[in-house]
């Protein structure tokens, strides 16, 4: 994903988070609700496609650990779309069959993970026609299946990888174009109906819509993750800004840094195996500044 695309995706997520925080206001304009749902569907599709692009490495061995992690996230995203559809039609069995989070998939044993991911693929394929309005299509599903094969083989076929990467780039370009059109021609226009009744809400929306050139900003989010029981720094902990693409892993000193983030309000989460997950107090990423935070994780026995 190119820098400008990552910046756009960050903006989409900030916009969606702010709109979803006020469902009472959005509900006053049913057409706005519909537009927001359409935008969210496109953003999910962009996230999945971006993960596909990251996984395809031409002519080199696939890093198994990274491929496993990204496949787990991608599988969970597809499972979420199927689960959403199952909720819509009240299919309890289907909900149960695809109820996997990224964390649960990451913890699955090596010999079981391909089976679970294949099951998610099969359920998605069985319901593909019904899932298209939810943002899933045959191209995404085919790419997911190919990447699952890549994970099994560990080394991608260079020719197939080059072709797949080219197709994914084209798909990403089209998805961003469609998301931009929804935002400009539907969400922006329909927000006007709230302009006089809720001016502050609309002003916040306009502020979140500003596209920051990530390549030129010095905005950073950095800090440390420690263990409360002994104060030790926690290496390889995952730190992410919820509902965005921005995440990283702490180094051997328990430190992390995430760069090129659109400014705005977020919630940050830190996770590490064997320790309790902790969500930080909502934080404000200020433009052009180094925004710091310290996570302290508890042992699960504490």
C-alpha positions as CSV (number, residue, x, y, z in Angstrom):
1,X,0.0,0.0,0.0
2,X,1.4,3.4,-1.0
3,X,2.0,6.1,1.5
4,X,-1.0,8.2,0.3
5,X,-3.2,5.1,0.5
6,X,-2.2,4.4,4.1
7,X,-2.9,8.1,4.9
8,X,-6.3,7.9,3.3
9,X,-7.1,4.6,5.2
10,X,-6.2,6.3,8.4
11,X,-8.5,9.2,7.6
12,X,-11.3,6.8,6.8
13,X,-10.9,5.1,10.1
14,X,-10.8,8.3,12.1
15,X,-14.0,9.5,10.3
16,X,-15.8,6.2,10.9
17,X,-14.8,6.1,14.6
18,X,-16.1,9.7,15.2
19,X,-19.4,9.0,13.3
20,X,-20.0,5.7,15.1
21,X,-19.5,7.4,18.4
22,X,-22.7,9.4,17.9
23,X,-25.3,6.8,16.6
24,X,-28.1,9.0,18.0
25,X,-27.3,11.9,15.7
26,X,-26.5,9.7,12.6
27,X,-29.8,7.8,13.1
28,X,-31.7,11.1,12.5
29,X,-30.7,10.8,8.8
30,X,-31.3,7.3,7.5
31,X,-29.6,8.0,4.2
32,X,-26.5,9.0,6.2
33,X,-26.6,5.7,8.1
34,X,-26.7,3.9,4.8
35,X,-23.7,5.8,3.4
36,X,-21.7,5.2,6.5
37,X,-22.4,1.4,6.3
38,X,-21.2,1.5,2.6
39,X,-18.0,3.3,3.6
40,X,-17.3,0.9,6.4
41,X,-17.7,-2.1,4.1
42,X,-15.2,-0.6,1.6
43,X,-12.7,0.1,4.5
44,X,-12.9,-3.5,5.6
45,X,-12.3,-4.6,2.0
46,X,-9.3,-2.3,1.7
47,X,-7.9,-3.6,5.0
48,X,-8.1,-7.2,3.7
49,X,-6.7,-6.4,0.3
50,X,-3.8,-4.5,1.9
51,X,-3.0,-7.5,4.0
52,X,-2.9,-9.6,0.9
53,X,-0.4,-7.2,-0.7
54,X,1.8,-7.3,2.3
55,X,1.9,-11.1,2.3
56,X,3.0,-11.6,-1.3
57,X,6.8,-11.5,-1.6
58,X,8.2,-12.3,-5.0
59,X,11.1,-14.7,-5.3
60,X,12.0,-15.0,-1.6
61,X,11.0,-17.2,1.2
62,X,7.9,-16.2,3.2
63,X,8.6,-15.4,6.8
64,X,6.4,-18.0,8.4
65,X,5.8,-16.1,11.6
66,X,4.7,-12.9,9.8
67,X,2.7,-14.9,7.3
68,X,0.9,-16.7,10.1
69,X,0.1,-13.5,11.9
70,X,-1.2,-11.7,8.8
71,X,-3.2,-14.7,7.7
72,X,-4.8,-14.9,11.1
73,X,-5.8,-11.2,10.9
74,X,-7.1,-11.7,7.3
75,X,-9.0,-14.9,8.2
76,X,-10.6,-13.1,11.2
77,X,-11.7,-10.2,8.9
78,X,-13.3,-12.5,6.5
79,X,-14.9,-14.5,9.3
80,X,-16.3,-11.2,10.7
81,X,-18.0,-10.5,7.4
82,X,-19.5,-14.0,7.4
83,X,-20.5,-13.6,11.0
84,X,-22.2,-10.3,10.3
85,X,-24.2,-11.9,7.5
86,X,-25.1,-14.8,9.8
87,X,-26.4,-12.4,12.4
88,X,-28.5,-10.7,9.7
89,X,-30.2,-14.0,8.8
90,X,-30.2,-15.3,12.4
91,X,-28.2,-18.4,11.4
92,X,-26.8,-19.6,14.8
93,X,-24.9,-22.5,13.3
94,X,-23.0,-20.3,10.8
95,X,-22.2,-17.8,13.6
96,X,-20.7,-20.6,15.6
97,X,-18.7,-22.0,12.7
98,X,-17.0,-18.7,11.9
99,X,-16.7,-17.1,15.4
100,X,-12.9,-16.7,15.4
101,X,-11.0,-13.6,16.4
102,X,-7.5,-12.8,15.2
103,X,-6.2,-13.6,18.6
104,X,-7.8,-17.0,18.7
105,X,-6.4,-17.9,15.3
106,X,-2.9,-16.7,16.2
107,X,-3.0,-19.1,19.2
108,X,-4.1,-22.1,17.0
109,X,-1.6,-24.9,16.6
110,X,0.3,-25.0,13.3
111,X,-1.4,-28.2,12.2
112,X,-4.8,-26.8,13.0
113,X,-4.6,-23.3,11.7
114,X,-4.9,-24.2,7.9
115,X,-7.9,-26.3,8.8
116,X,-9.7,-23.4,10.6
117,X,-8.8,-20.9,7.9
118,X,-10.0,-23.4,5.2
119,X,-13.3,-23.7,7.1
120,X,-13.7,-19.9,7.1
121,X,-12.9,-19.9,3.4
122,X,-15.5,-22.7,2.7
123,X,-18.3,-20.9,4.6
124,X,-17.5,-17.6,2.9
125,X,-17.5,-19.3,-0.6
126,X,-20.8,-21.2,0.2
127,X,-22.5,-17.8,0.9
128,X,-20.5,-15.7,-1.5
129,X,-23.5,-14.2,-3.4
130,X,-25.3,-13.2,-0.2
131,X,-22.0,-11.8,1.2
132,X,-21.3,-9.4,-1.8
133,X,-23.3,-6.6,-0.2
134,X,-21.2,-7.0,2.9
135,X,-18.0,-6.3,0.9
136,X,-16.8,-9.8,0.1
137,X,-16.2,-10.8,-3.5
138,X,-14.6,-13.7,-5.4
139,X,-11.4,-11.8,-6.0
140,X,-10.8,-11.3,-2.3
141,X,-11.7,-14.9,-1.5
142,X,-9.5,-16.3,-4.2
143,X,-6.6,-14.2,-3.0
144,X,-7.2,-15.4,0.5
145,X,-7.1,-19.1,-0.6
146,X,-4.0,-18.5,-2.6
147,X,-2.3,-16.9,0.4
148,X,-3.3,-19.9,2.5
149,X,-1.6,-22.1,0.0
150,X,1.5,-19.9,0.2
151,X,1.6,-20.2,3.9
152,X,1.4,-24.0,3.6
153,X,4.2,-24.1,1.0
154,X,6.3,-21.3,2.8
155,X,7.7,-20.2,-0.5
156,X,5.5,-18.5,-3.1
157,X,5.7,-19.2,-6.8
158,X,7.5,-16.0,-8.1
159,X,5.5,-15.8,-11.3
160,X,2.2,-16.3,-9.5
161,X,3.2,-13.9,-6.8
162,X,4.1,-11.2,-9.3
163,X,0.8,-11.6,-11.1
164,X,-1.2,-11.6,-7.9
165,X,0.6,-8.5,-6.6
166,X,-0.3,-6.7,-9.8
167,X,-3.9,-7.6,-9.5
168,X,-4.0,-6.7,-5.8
169,X,-2.6,-3.2,-6.5
170,X,-5.3,-2.7,-9.2
171,X,-8.0,-3.9,-6.7
172,X,-6.7,-1.5,-4.0
173,X,-6.7,1.4,-6.5
174,X,-10.3,0.6,-7.4
175,X,-11.4,0.2,-3.7
176,X,-9.9,3.5,-2.7
177,X,-11.7,5.2,-5.7
178,X,-15.0,3.7,-4.6
179,X,-14.4,4.7,-1.0
180,X,-13.6,8.3,-2.0
181,X,-16.8,8.5,-4.0
182,X,-18.9,7.2,-1.1
183,X,-17.2,9.7,1.2
184,X,-17.5,12.7,-1.2
185,X,-20.8,12.1,-2.9
186,X,-22.7,10.5,-0.1
187,X,-21.4,11.0,3.5
188,X,-20.2,14.6,2.9
189,X,-23.4,15.6,1.2
190,X,-25.7,14.0,3.7
191,X,-23.8,15.5,6.7
192,X,-25.2,18.9,5.5
193,X,-28.6,17.9,7.0
194,X,-27.0,18.1,10.5
195,X,-25.1,21.3,9.9
196,X,-27.5,23.7,11.7
197,X,-28.8,21.3,14.4
198,X,-25.4,20.0,15.4
199,X,-22.7,22.4,14.2
200,X,-20.0,21.1,16.6
201,X,-20.5,17.5,15.4
202,X,-20.3,18.6,11.7
203,X,-17.2,20.7,12.5
204,X,-15.5,17.7,14.1
205,X,-16.4,15.6,11.1
206,X,-14.8,18.2,8.7
207,X,-11.7,18.3,10.8
208,X,-11.4,14.5,10.7
209,X,-11.8,14.6,6.9
210,X,-8.6,16.6,6.4
211,X,-6.0,14.4,4.6
212,X,-2.5,14.8,6.1
213,X,0.5,14.0,4.0
214,X,2.0,11.2,6.1
215,X,5.3,11.4,4.3
216,X,5.9,14.9,5.5
217,X,4.6,14.8,9.0
218,X,6.6,14.2,12.2
219,X,3.7,12.9,14.1
220,X,4.6,9.8,16.1
221,X,3.2,7.6,18.8
222,X,5.8,5.9,21.0
223,X,6.2,4.5,24.5
224,X,7.0,1.3,26.5
225,X,5.3,-1.8,27.7
226,X,6.2,-3.1,31.2
227,X,5.1,-5.9,33.5
228,X,3.6,-4.7,36.8
229,X,4.8,-7.6,38.9
230,X,8.5,-6.7,38.5
231,X,8.7,-3.7,36.3
232,X,10.4,-5.6,33.6
233,X,10.1,-4.4,30.0
234,X,8.0,-6.6,27.8
235,X,9.5,-7.5,24.4
236,X,7.4,-8.6,21.4
237,X,4.2,-7.1,22.8
238,X,1.7,-5.9,20.2
239,X,0.6,-2.2,20.4
240,X,-2.1,-1.0,18.1
241,X,-4.4,1.9,17.6
242,X,-7.8,0.3,17.7
243,X,-10.0,0.3,14.5
244,X,-7.0,1.4,12.3
245,X,-4.2,-0.3,10.4
246,X,-1.6,1.2,12.8
247,X,0.2,-1.4,15.0
248,X,3.7,-2.6,15.8
249,X,5.7,-4.9,18.1
250,X,7.9,-3.8,21.0
251,X,11.6,-4.3,20.7
252,X,13.9,-6.2,23.2
253,X,13.7,-3.2,25.5
254,X,9.9,-3.1,25.5
255,X,9.9,0.1,23.4
256,X,7.7,0.9,20.4
257,X,7.1,3.7,17.9
258,X,4.4,4.1,15.2
259,X,5.1,6.9,12.7
260,X,3.1,8.7,10.1
261,X,-0.2,8.7,11.9
262,X,-3.1,11.0,11.0
263,X,-3.8,13.2,14.0
264,X,-7.0,12.6,15.9
265,X,-8.6,10.7,18.8
266,X,-7.8,7.0,19.2
267,X,-7.8,4.2,21.7
268,X,-4.6,2.3,22.0
269,X,-4.3,-1.4,23.1
270,X,-1.3,-3.4,24.3
271,X,-1.3,-7.2,24.3
272,X,1.3,-9.9,25.2
273,X,1.1,-13.6,25.6
274,X,0.5,-14.6,29.2
275,X,-0.5,-11.1,30.3
276,X,-3.8,-9.3,30.6
277,X,-4.7,-7.2,27.6
278,X,-5.1,-3.5,28.5
279,X,-6.8,-0.7,26.6
280,X,-5.5,2.7,27.3
281,X,-7.6,5.7,28.1
282,X,-8.6,7.3,24.8
283,X,-5.6,9.3,23.6
284,X,-5.3,12.3,21.3
285,X,-2.6,12.1,18.6
286,X,-1.4,15.7,18.1
287,X,-0.2,16.8,14.7
288,X,3.6,17.1,14.3
289,X,4.3,15.9,17.9
290,X,5.7,12.9,19.6
291,X,2.8,11.4,21.6
292,X,4.0,9.2,24.4
293,X,2.3,6.5,26.6
294,X,3.4,3.8,29.0
295,X,1.5,0.5,29.2
296,X,1.7,-1.6,32.3
297,X,0.4,-5.2,31.9
298,X,-0.7,-7.5,34.7
299,X,0.0,-11.2,34.9
300,X,-3.2,-13.2,34.4
301,X,-2.9,-14.5,37.9
302,X,-2.9,-11.0,39.4
